[in-house]
Amino acid sequence: MRASASTREDRTFGAQSMVAPLRRVLLVRPVPPADPDCWRAFGYLGPIDHQRAVTEHAALVALLEREGVETIVVEPDDPNLQDAIFPFDPVIVTEAGAILLRMGKAQRQPEVAFLERVLRDLDVPIVGRIEAPGTVEGGDCLWLDERTLVVGRSYRTNDAGIAQLAELVRPLDVAVIAVDLPHWHGPGECLHLLSLVSPVDVDLAVVYPPLVPVRLMELLSAREIQLIAVPDEEFPTQGPNVLALAPRRCVILRENERTIAALEAAGCTVYPYEGQEISHNRSGGPTCLSRPLLRRW
């Protein structure tokens, strides 16, 4: 396998962490919709403003590049893949290669084949995939450390998928811990685990406590991880969705002013971004908009 021939220093993939310095990341540029009314089927809050999406996405890419992250930006050739701008969800990238997931949202399942082609072009090995009836979405997968993967059991990630994922990462000496997510507003709205918690350092995480699973709160407490609690008014603006570029260096939607202030008080450098179209309208934050290919200490 390609990974075994590479040293830790020269490898180009492997991201079994949420907070190790982000070296290489994949982003997917928004494409114009074929049907301007398709936003209803995708469950967006309003019609798609494609030009605004392109502008906001380019600004996010520029932000990451300014901070020294190698960005790989691709564009799908299918206008029906509107959710493809969220490449975090269809795949996980481990030290051995990529695991292709199976999306719980049927409209998003074709995204997996698209990203498989992209990853093969980037010489990232495919080490396995989630098969029916299993479903797993990346937004439900949180690396607590390099050998501990917490997976949310949700309307998008089921027991069969979690069991398959646990088998696929077992050779990497990774333990999977499943936690149940709340019903919240039901299957019609996406509530991923990473909608509720984002590590920003090995000992610091942003959380929305009212919805965090008890088991995960206990794990965070047992590891003495300090918590920054998102206020109720900043949960709808995706305050808990934070992308760590490195320990205590993070990207967050600019509307979350109280959460930003709390992060800064904890010693974090914060990079706010504008995401009215790419994030708020489509309900996906900076974590969703990026698929780390390489994180390395």
N, C-alpha and C positions, 0 to 999 in steps of 0.2 A: 504493500500500500504506500502511496506517495508520502503520507505523513510520517511513516516510520523512517524514511530516508532523509528527512529534514531535521535539522537541529531546531531547538526552541527559538534560536535567534534568527534563523533565515526562513522560517515558515511563513506562508502568506495567508493562513487561515487558522482558526481556532479561537473560540470566544466563549469559554466556560466561566464567565464572570460577568457581572453587571457593572463593575466599577474599575477593573484594571484599565490602564490607559488605552483608549480607543485608537488603534493604528490605521485600520482599513475598514471602510463601511460601504455598503451598497444602498443606493437610493433609486427610486423609480419615478421618473418624471411623469406628471399627469398628462393624459391624452384627451383630446376633445371628444365628448360623447357623440355617438351616432344619433341618439334620440335625446333631444333637450329635456324631455319629460322623464327620463330614466331615473332621476334623483328620487322619485317616489318609490320605485322598486328597490332601490338600494337603501332606503330608510334614511336619507339625508334630511337635514332640517329645511332645506330650500333648494331652489334651482342651482345648478352648477355654474359658477362664474369661471370659465376656463382660463381667461387671460389673467385674472387675479390669482388663480391657482398656480399658473406658470411663474408669475412674478414672485409669489411667496416661497415657492419651492426653490427657485434659483437663489433667493436670499438665504434660505436655510443651508443650501449647499455651500454658498460662499462663506457663511459663518463657520461651518465645520472646517473648510479649507484654511481659513485664517488661523484657526487654532491648531493647524498642523496635522489634521486627519486626512489620509488619502481617501478621496471619494471616487467611487465608481458609480456613474449615473447611466441608467439604461431606460429605454422607453418601450412599452409593449406595442405591438402592431395591431392589437385588437381593441377597438374603442369600447367594447363591452367590459373591459377590465378596469373599471373606474376605481375599485378598491385596491388595485395593484400598487397604488402609491404607498401602501402600508406593507412593505416587504418583511417586516418582523414576523408576521403571522404564518406564512406558508412553509417556513423552514427553520431548523435549528442548525447552527454551525458548531461542531465539537472539535476537539483536538485531532480526531481521526478523519473528519470530513463532515459533510452535510447529512442531516436526516430530513427527508421530505415528509411533511405533515399532511394530514387530510382535513380540510377545512369543514367546520361544522355548518357554516353558511354556504349553502349549495352554490350560490352565485360566484363564490370565491374559489371554488375547487379548480377551475382552469388555471388559476394563478400558479399552482404548484408546477405544472408542466412548463410554464413560461420561465419560472425561476430555476427549474432544473436545467434548462438549456443555457441560461446565463451562467450558472455555477460550473457547468461542464466547460464552457468557453473560458472560464477563469481558472480551470484546472483544479477545482475543488472536488475531491472525490465524493461520490454519493455512497454512504455506508448503510443506508436502509431507508425504509419508508413505512408510514402508517397505512395499513390496509383496512378496507371496509370489513366489519361495521365500525371500526375504530375511528374516532375523530380526535384531533388535537390541534389547537391553534396556539401559535407562538406567544400570543398575548397572555396566555394562561401559564407560561413557563418562566420561572424566576430562579436564577442561579444564586443560591444563598452563599455558596462558595464554589470553588472549582470541582468539588466532589459531591455537592448536594444540590439537587434540582427539585424545587418545590413546584408542583403542578396543581392548578386549580381545577377541580371537578365542577364543570359549569354546563350551561346549555350548548356550548361550543366544543367542549372537551369531555369525552365520556370515559367510562371505566375501561372499556376495551382498548381505547386509544392509550390511556395511561399505562395499562399493563404492557402493551407493545413497546411503548417508549422506554419503560423500565428495562425491558429485555435488551433493547438496542444500545442503551448506555451502560449496561452492566459490565461489558468488557473494558470499559474505561474507568472502572472502579467508582462509578457514580451511583449514589443512592437517590431514588426518587421518593419524595414524600408528597402524598396527595392530601389536599385540603378542600373541603366543600365550600363553594361560593354561595352567597345568598341568592334567593329568588329575585329580589329587588323588583324591577318592573316586568319580569317575565322574559320568555324567549324572544319576544319581539324586539328587545333592545339588548345590545351587546354589553355585558359586564365582564371584562377580562380581569384576571388577577392583577395585572399590571395597571389596571385602572384604579387600583386601590393602594398600591405600595410600589415605591421605587427606591432601591438602595442607591446612595450617593457616595458612600465610603464603606469600608469594611465594618465600621462601627456607627454608621449613621444612615437612616432611611426616612423618606417622606411617606407618610401614611394618612389614610382617611379612616380613623379608628372605628366609626360606627359600622362599617361594612367589612373590615378585615376579619378573616376566619380566626376563630379562637386558637386553633392549633398553630397558626402562623404567628399570632401575637405571642404565644408561649415560646415559640422557637426564637423569636427576636429578643424576648426578655432573657431567655437562657443564655444567649450569646452576648448579652449586655450591649445590645445595639440601641443607641440613642434614637428616639423617634421625634420627628418634626410633624406635628399634627396639622393637617390641612383644615382650615375653618369651613363650616358648612357652605358658606356662600361661594367658596372657590372650588368645591367639588364639581359643579356643573361646567366650570371652565377648565377642567382637567388638571387641577392643581397637583394631584398625586402622580401625574404622568411626567416624569423627569428623566432626561437622558444624561447619564454621567459620561463625560469625556475623559475623566480621570478622577481619582479620589478628590471630592469636594470641588470639582469643576463641572458645572452642569448647565443644561439647556432646558428652558421651561417657557410655556406660553406667557406672554408679557402681562396679561390681565391679572395674573395671580400675585398681586402686590404683597399681600400679607405673608404668603408662603415664601416669596422671594426675600422679604425682609428677615424671616426666620432662618432661611438658608444662609444668608449673609451673616447673621448673628452667630451662626454655628461655624463660621470661618470658611464658607463656600464662596467661590467666584461664580457668579450666575450670568448666563448669557440669555436674555429674553429674546423671543422671536415673535414675529407676526404670523398668525395662522388662522385668520378669519375663515378662509375658504378651505385650505388643506387640512385644518384641524377641527375647528369648531363646527363647520357645516357637516363634516363627514365623521365627526366623533372619533378622532385619532390624534394622539399627542406626538411629541418628538420621538419617543421610544418606538411607536408604531411606524413612523415615517422612515425608520432606519433599520437596516439589518447588519449588525456588526459582523464582519468577516474575520477580523483579527483584533483581539485584545491581548496585550502582553505587558507584563510588569517589567 
